[in-house]
Amino acid sequence: MPLQFLIGSAMISLTIIIHVSFTAAAEWGLRREQIWPGKRAGMFRFIGLLVGMTLLLLASISVCVWLWAFCLIAVGAVRDVEPAVYFALVSFTTIGFGDIVLEKEWRILSGLMGANGLLIFGLTTAVLMDFLARFRRN
C-alpha cells in the first residue's frame, strides 16, 4: 500500500505541474494578445481565444491521462495500451464504470487517479471562469 501512495503522489504532483504549465502557457498567450489587462477584444477574437484556451487545457488533461496509462503499464497493473488509457480516462473523470478493475495490489491507484482528476478539472473550471470574468471586466 505505501508503494501505491508513493507512485500515486508522484503522478499527482507530475500531472499538476504539467497542467499548471499548460495553464501558464495559456495565460501567457492571452497576455501576449493583450486581453488582460489591455485593450478590448471583439467577439470573434474572444471566441477564438476561449476555444484556444479550452483546447490547450483539454490537451493538458489528455497528457495527464496518457501519463497515468503509462504508469499503469509500467507497474504491471494493466498490460495493454488501450485498456490502460481507457481505465485511466474512466478513473480520471471519476466515471468508474467498473468493467476494468485493478488487482488488489494496485487498486488504490484508481482512487488517486480520481482525486487527481477532480483537482485537474476543478483547476480547469477555475481557469476558464477566471478568463470569462477578466474578459467581462475589460
N, C-alpha and C positions, 0 to 999 in steps of 0.2 A: 504493500500500500504506500509506503513512503516514496518508492520509486515513481509511482503514478503521480503523486503530488509534485514531485520534483520535475518530472517531464512536463506535466500539465502547467505548472507555474512558469517554466521556461517558455513554453509555447504561448501562454497568455502574454507574457512580457514581450516576446518577439512580435506577436501579432499586433499588440497595442503600439509598439514602436513603429511598425510598418504603417498602421492606419493613421497614426498621428503624423507621420512623414507625408503620406498622401494628402492629408488634410492641410498640412502646412504648404504643400505644393499648390493646392487649390487656392488657398488664401493668397499665396504669392502671386498667382496668376490674376486673381481679382484685383490685388493692389496694382499690379502691372497695368491692368486695364483701367485703373483709376476709378473703380466702382466705389470704394470707400477709402478714406473719407473724401472723395473727389467729386468729379462732375456727375451730372445726372445721365442716366443711360436711357436709351429708347427701349420700347417694348421688345423689339426683335433682338436687340443686344442682350437685354435682361434674360429673355427666354434661352438664348444661346449659351449664356454664362451659367444659368441654372441647370440646363441639360448637361453642359460640360462638367460642372461640379458634381452632379449626381452620378454621371458615368465614371468619373475619376474615383469617387467613393465606392461605387459598385466594383470597380476594378480592384480596389484595395480589399474589399470583402472576398472577392474571388481568390486573390492571392492568399489570404488567410485560410480559406477553406482548403486550398491545394496544399498549403503547408501542413495543416492538420492531417490531410490524407496521406502525405508522405511520411509523417510521423507515425501514423498507424501502421503503415507498411514497414517502416524501419524497426519498430519494436516487435513486429510479428503479430500484431493484433488482427490485421486483415492482410490477405495475401495478394489480391489483385487491385489494380488501379481503379477500375470502375466502381467496385463496391466500397473501396476506401473513400473515394470522392463523394459517392452517394451518402455513405454513413456520416462523413464529416459535414456535408451540407445539411442533412436532416438534423444532426445534433446541433450544429452551429446556429441554425434557425430555430431551434428548440421545438421543432415539429415532433421528432422522435416517433416515427411510425412503429418501430419495434420489429420490423421484418428482418433486420440485421441486428444482432445483439453481440456485443463483445464478450469474450470469455471472462470469467470472474477475475482473473489476474489483471485485466485491463479495463474493466467496465467503469471505473471511476473517471477515466479519461473522457468518457462521453458526457458525464456531468460537468466536467471542467470545460469541455467544448461548448456546452450550452451556456454556462456562465460567461465564457468569453464572447459568445455571440450576442448575449444580452448587452454586455458592455460596448461592443463594437457598434451594434445597431442603435443603442442609446446615444453614443457619441455622434454617429452619422445623423441621427434625427436632430440633435442639438446643433450641429454644424449647419445643416440645411435651414433650420429655423432661424439661426443667427444671421445667415445670409439674407433671408427674406426680411427680417427685422431691420437689418442695416440698409437694405435696398429701399425699404419704405421710408426710413428716416431721411434718406438722401432725396 
